[in-house]
Amino acid sequence: MQKLFLIRHGESAGTAPGKTDFDRKLTAKGMAEISALGLKISTLLDSEFVIVSSSAIRTQQTAKLLSENLSVDIHFLQQLYNGTAEDYKEVIGEFTRAKTLVLIGHNPAISELTFQLSGTHINFHPGTCVIFTMAENENKNLIDSKIERIINPSSLMEELFSSMINSKVALFFSSMNVGVMDKLP
């Protein structure tokens, strides 16, 4: 495995009456942020990647939104729901043949795993993605992992909003008649 994308599910609603934590769904904000993240990471993924996700509803929704424009199978795994960092490592070990692995999970396991791989504490807000460059030893143990990039929802939304504004301004000026500019002194 060369790259590992660790993603915490998008912002989710509280537990609805008669439902469990497992059944929690993404909020509208969570869906928007994950859709934006999907657009961003689709430009960063190579052609050989696998998505694994917790089987909880909010992580299933996250995985489906991330992969909306991608042709990929998603593996939903019960052991990632309420799993530990060790459980997450075990799952990663099962997919070492993948060039890139996208793992969608929950806190605290995803934060703990990030710390174990990098020695860095990351504030994993919902929708955060940490991209690792990976190396393995002969025992397929993850070693020499290095954080390549951190994408958090607020900076991503700001980036997209700024891009949208710049596009609108450029469109406005390009739609102006060149003849107007010729009349200026």
Secondary structure by P-SEA (a helix, b strand, c coil): ccbbbbbccccccccccccccccccccaaaaaaaaaaaaaacccccccbbbbbcccaaaaaaaaaaacccbbbbbbbcccccccaaaaaaaaaacccccbbbbbbccaaaaaaaaaacccccccccbbbbbbbcccccccccccccccccccaaaaaaaaaaaaaaaaaaaaaaacccccccccc
